[in-house]
Amino acid sequence: GITTGTSRATFSPDRYVTRAELAVFLHRFSREPEAEMPVMATCRRPLIVHGVGDVNFDPGYGPNPQYPYSHAWSGLDGLFLRDDLSIINLECAPSDLGSAVPKTYNFRCPYESLVATAGAGVDVANLANNHGGDYGIAALLDGVANVRAAGMASEGAGVDLAAATRPARFEVNGVRIAVLGFNAVGSSWRAGPDVPGMADGDIA
């Protein structure tokens, strides 16, 4: 009886539900005796997924280079260790290969910063962004390997288009999660069928 009274008498999954209808559904549901709602006992608990914006560990860019890389995560009090999945956008080339490409800002980060990030509970690092290729495609691919060696999954970059668009997959509490990374990268960093680089969200 929770959905009685909509325009089709009962909820139909092939149409939108109005806010008013949803409010009525929730109100009716909250008034149902628990014994009459056994499905609630089998529902999965909510998943906690954190998506973080730009993370940059370039030694010349951070305001406190005297601190260890783990210091960057210390104020979170283990937040990413207690959730189900944590995803960051790694806004630097995680490699010591290559040389700076011509652009205004070039960022790279050392392997130690990746280890500290994984230790803080970060699970996935997106490399498809406007700094992942700051030191060339060889450094980008080396960065993919370094991120994985540090204990995180990488996404958004790879040896070809298939690898760059391959999701990082997880199963958490019986729920399957796929994480993808894309960027408007321009032709010089764009992965192709036989070309290494990043996943381009404008053409994927």
Summary of the structure (lengths in Angstrom):
residues: 204
radius of gyration: 22.3
end to end distance: 44.6
largest distance: 66.8
contacts: 589
relative contact order: 0.13
helix: 28%
strand: 20%
